[in-house]
Amino acid sequence: MSMQDLFSRVRRRTGYMLRQWVPYNEQYRPVGVHASSEALAAQPGSGASYAEVYPAYHSTLTVSDDFNALLPSYYDKVPAQEQIPPAFVLTLPGGRINVDNRSSVAVISADNHLVGDASLQYLPGRFRVTPATENPVLRQRYFRPPHQVQGTVCSLLSGGGAAIGNYYHWLLDSLPRLHLVQEAGLWDTIDYFLIYDRRHRFAVETLLELGIRDEQILDVQQHSHLWARQLVVTSPVRGGGHHTPPWAGQFMKQAYLPAAQARAVPRRFSPLVYVSRRDAAFRRVRNEAAVEALLAPYGFESYALSELSLREKAALFAGARMVVGPVGAGLINILFCAPGTPLVEFLPRNLVVGDYLELTARLQMPHYPLISARDDASAQKATADRQDDLTVDLDALRQALQHALAEAEVQLA
C-alpha cells in the first residue's frame, strides 16, 4: 500500500469517526424518510415534482448453474428474476444532497427528510444495497454547512463503493440518468451536473461530448454537501437491483455512436478485439502472451483501453465482430456493440460475477464465460479476490472461439 493510499484510508476513517461522534450542525440530519418520491410529490405544499418515464415491469434472466455455484460467498446470487420499479425523475426545490460517506448518497427534501427511493446506501464488504432506513446520514452527527447553488443541479451520482470513479458504473449507472432527464423534458432547465470527481477524465469527456460545458460540471470533491435552488435526481438506472433496462444501452448508442462514426477516428481497428488489462494494477492475465499468440491467427488485435479516447472506444466496440477479455470495467464498452456480437469473458475462479452475463442478455450478445482454476493468491476476502490475477485455460479458449465465431457468422451475416 502506498503512503498516499494509507493517508487516504486514515483520513476516511477519521472522517467517519468524526461524523458519528462529534455533534456539529445536527440540524442538517434528516428527521425521517420519504419512502416514495411519487408520494412526496403528491403531498400538498411539498413543491416537489415527479415524472414517471418508464413503468414498472418484471425482468427475467437465464442464469447458469456455474455462476451461483461458484459465486464468492460475499456476493448475493445472480437473480434470475427481478421486479423493476418505475423509472422516474424528481425535482426538489431547496433539495440537498450529502455524500460525506463514501458508500452512500443521501437525497434530502426541503422538509429535511431522506428521499428513500432516490438515495442509496451500500455495504462495501458485502457488495450489497441496503434499505433507506440504514443510510448513514440518519445517524450522522457532524455536518459541514452545504454549498449553496443558485440554480438547477442534476445529480449523476450512482452510488458508493465501486461506483466512485469507476468507469463501469459511470457508463451503466450514471450516464443513462441523462436519458431520463431528457425524456422528462428537463434537459434545457439544468444549470449544473454533479459528478464524483472532475479528475476522472472519462467522466468529463463523456459530458463534454453531449454538449455540456465544462463550467456546468460540479464534483463531490468540492460539493460533498450541496443545497440547490432546484435539485433534479432520478431513480437508479437498474432500479436498485442487478438487471439493466433495455433503454440504458439504447441511450448510450444513440448518444455517442453518431459522433464517433461521423467524425473520422484517426486509426483503424480490427473487428476481432482482445481487451488487455496490461494497463491495470490488478486482475491481469498471467499467460497473456500465450493468449495473444492463440488469438493472432484468427485476426485478433490487442487493445489497452486506457490508451483510447471515448470516440475511439465507441468506434472500436461498435465495429467489433467479437470481443474477448478478462472481467473488468473496460468491458462495459460492449454497450456500443451491435446485437449478435459474441463476448468471451475470462473470469477468475475467485471472482465469478454475473455483471456481463446479465448485460449481454439485454444487448442480445452471445456470452461465453471462461472460468479459470482457483489461484493460490486467493485469500477468500473480497479485496484480495477481486484483485487476483488469472490464468486462462488455452484449450477452453480455443473451443470457445470456435463456437463463438461460428455463431457470429450466423448472427452478423
N, C-alpha and C positions, 0 to 999 in steps of 0.2 A: 504494500500500500504506500502510495506517495505521501509526502508531507502535506501536499495540498488536499488530498483526499481525507487524510487524518484530520486536518484542520476543519474541513467542511463537516465531517461527521461530528466532531466535538461541538462545533457551532450549532448544528441542528439539535444535538442532544441538549445543549444548554438552553437553546430557544424553547425546546419542548418543555423543559422543567420550569422555565420562566413563565410560559403561558399557563401552565397547570397550577402553579402555586403562588404566584405574585399577583395580587389584585391591582389592576390599573385600568381605568376606563371600562369598568364592568358593565356600564350601560349599553355597550355595544354587543353584549352577549344576547343571542336570541332568547326570547321568553317562551317560545313554543314552536310548533311545527305545523305548517300548512301541508297536509299530505298530498293535496291535489292542486295543480296550477289552475285547472279549469274551475274548480270550486272557489279558489281565491278570487279569480277574476269576476265570478258571479256575485261576490259579496258587495252589497251597497257601500259605496264610498271607498273601495279599495283602490280605485284608479287603474288597476291592472287590466291588461288586455290580453286575451287568449285567442290564438288562431290555430285550429287543428288543420294540419296539412295532409296527413295520411291517417286513415282509420286503423284501429287495432286489427290484428289478424293472427292466425295460427301458423307457425312455421315448423317445418319438419326437415330432418336431415338424416341420411343414412350413415351410421357410424360403424366402422369396422370394429370387430371384437378386439383386435390388437390394440386399438387406441385406449380403450377403457381398461383392458387387462394390464397394459404396460404403462399406464399413466402414472406419473410420480404421485406419491402419497399426499403431497401438499396441494394438489390440484383437484378441483371438482371434476366429475366425469363430464365428458363432452355430451351435452344434452341432445338427444335425438328429436325432442320437441320443445318448443317454447311458445308461450303466449306473448306476442309482441304488443305493447301498449301503443296508443296513438302517438304519432309524431307531431309535435306542436312547437309554436313559438310563443313566448310570454314576454310582454313588455311591462316593466315595473317602474313607475315614476318614483324617483327617490330611492331606487333599489341599491343594495350594496352587494359586493362580492368579496369574500375573505378567503385567502389562500395561505394563511400563516402556517398551516400544517401541510407538509409535502404530500400527504396521502389523502387529501380531501379538498373538495371545492364546496364552499358554503355560499349559496344564493339566498339573500335576506331581503324580505319585503320591507316597505316603509313602516309597517306596524311592528317591525322587529321580530318577525317570525322566519324561521328557516323554511325555504320552499323545497319540500322534500323530493318531489319528482324532477326537479331541475338541479339539485345538488348531487354530490357524490362523496361517498366515504368508502375507503378501501383498506383492506388488511394486507399489507405488503408481504408478510410472512406466509400468508395462505393464498395470496393472489385471488382475493375474493371481494366482491362488493357487498357491503353490509347495509342494513336498514337506515333510513334517515335519522332515526332516534339515536343512532350511535355516532353521528357526526361529531368530531372532536370539538367543534365550535360551541356546542351546547355545554361543554364542561370547561371551556377556556376561561381564564380569569384575567389575562393580560392582553390588552388590545392597544395597538397604536391607532391614533386617530386616522380615519380614512382620507385618502387623497380625494379631493372633490373635483369632479369633471363636469363642467357646464356644457354638456352635450349628450348625445345618444351613443352609448357604448355597447357594442355587441361582443359577448364573451365567446371565444372559441376554445375555452379550456375543456379538456375531455376527461380529466381525472388525475388521480395521483399515481404513485408508484412508477411503473414503467412509462406511463403516459407523459411524464415530464420530460420534454425534449426528445421524445422517441419518434423517429421517422415513421414507423409503422402506425402508431396511434394518431400521429398528425394527419396522415393521408386518409386513414379509415374512420377515425372517431372525431376529428376536429373539422377538417375542411368541408365534409359533406353538410355540416351545420349551415354553411352558407347557402346551400340549396334550399333548406327550409326557410331561411330568411328571404330568399328571392321569391319563393312560392307564396309566402305570406304577404308579398308586396311591400316589404320594408327596406329593401336594399338601398334605395336612394335616401332613406332617412338616417342612415348610420354615419356618424361622425368619426368614430374610433372603433378599432378592433383590438380586443385584448388577447394576447398570446402569452406563452410561458417565458420565452427568453429571446430577445432580439439577436442574441449572439448565435443562435442556430440559423445558419444561412438558408437552409431549405425552407424554414417557416416564412421568413421574409420574402424569399424568392417566389414562393407559390402565391403569396398575396399580391405582390407587385405584378405578377403575370396576369392577374384578374383585373388590373386597373386600379387597385387600391394604392394610394400614395404612401410613401414612407412615413410622412408625418402623421398619418392616421393610425399607425401601429403602436400600441402601448404594450408593455410587458409586466409580468408579475414581479420581476426584479425591482421595479420602481413603484409598483402599484399592487402590493400584496393585499392591501385592504383599500377598496375603492368604493366611493359613492358616486353615482351618476344621476344627472337630471332625469335621464331615461336609461334604464338598463334592459337590454334585449338578450334573452337567453333562450336556448332550445332544449328540447328533450334529448337524452343521449341517443346518438345515431343508432346504436344497437339495442335501444330500449332498456339498458341496464343489464342485458344478457350477453349471449355469445353470437347469436345469429345476425348476419348482415342483411339489411333490407336491399332489395334489388336497386332501388333508386340511388344508393350511395355510389355503386360502380358506374351507373349511367351518368351521374353528375360528373364524376371525375373524367370520364372520356369526353363528355360534351364541353367541359370547362377547359381542358388542357390539350387535347389532341389537335384541334384545329390550328392552334398557333404553332405547335410542333411540326405539323405537316405542311403548313402554308409558308413558314419561314425556313429556308434551307438550313438543315443541320450540317455542320462542316465536315462530318465524317460518315462513312457508310458502315452499317452494322450487318453482321451475319444474322440470318433468320434462325440459326441454331445457337442458343445463348447459354453459356455456362456462367453463373453468378458466383464469383470468387469472394471469399471473406479474407483474402490475404491482407486487406487494409483494415481489418478489425483487430481488436485487442484480445478477443477470445472466440470460442466456438469455430475454430478454423478446421480445415480438413487436413489431417496429418499426412495422408498419402495423396495430396493434391496433384503432385507431378504425375503420378500413375493415372489418376482420374483424367487429367487433361490429355495424357497420351492416348487413353482409351477413346476419348471423345473426338480427338482431332480427325481421324479418318472419316468420321461421319460429316465433318464440316463445321463442328462447333468452334466458337471462339470464346475466349475467357474475358470477362469484364469485371473490374473492381468499380462498384457504382459510385464510390465517393469521388472518383475522378471525372464524373459526368455531371453536366448541368441538368436542370429539371427537363428542359426541352429534349436533351439527348436521351435521358432515361425514358421519357414518354415515347420518343421515336423508336428507341431500341425495343421496348416491350410491345409496342403496337405492331411492329414488323416481325415479331418473333413467330416462328412456326413451332418452336418447342423451347421450354425453359428447364434448366437443370441447376440445382444448387442446394446448399445447406440452409436449414431453417434460420431465419433472421429477418430483421426489419426490411432489408433490401428487397425481399421477395414481394413486399406489398405492391411493388410496381406492376404486378400482374393485373392490377386494376385497369391497366391500359391495354391488356392483351385482347385479341379477338376471341370470341367464343370458339371452342374446339381446340385451342392451343393446349397441349399437354404440359403438366408440371411434374417433373421428377424431383421430389424433395428428400434431402438427406436429413434424417432425424437421429440425434444421439439417443442411444438406449436410455440415457438418464433424463431425457427431455422429450418424451413422446407427447406432443401437444397437438391439438386439433385445429389450430387457427387457420391453416391453409387448406386442410381437409374441408372445413366449413366454407371458406371463401371461394374456393374453386367450384364448389357446388352451385353457388349463387352466380358465378361468372360463366357457368357452363363449360368448364375446363376439366378434362380428364386429369385425375390426380393419382400419382404413383409414389407412395411413401416407401422409402428405403430406410429401415430401422437398423442402426448399427449395433454391434455387440456392445455389452457394457464395458466401459473403460475403467481401469484401475483408479483413475483420478477421482471417481465419484466419491463424495462424502455423504451422500443421501441427505444433503441440505440444499435448500433452494438456491442459495447464492452460488454454491460450488457446482451443482448440477447444471445450472443454466449457463455456466461459463466453460464447461468441459469442452475440449476439442473432440473430434470424432474421426473414426477410420471407416472409409467406405468399402463395402464388400463389392469387389470389382465384378465378380460373376453375376451377382444380383443386379448390378448396374447395367451390365451388358444385356441381360434378359429384359429389364425394364425398358431400355432403349428400343429394343426390337419391337416390343408390344406398343410402346408409345408412338414410335414413328409410323408403324402400320396404321394405328388409329388416326394419327394426324393426317395421313394421306387421304383417308376416307372423310374425316371431318372437314378438312380445309380444301378439298378438291373443288 
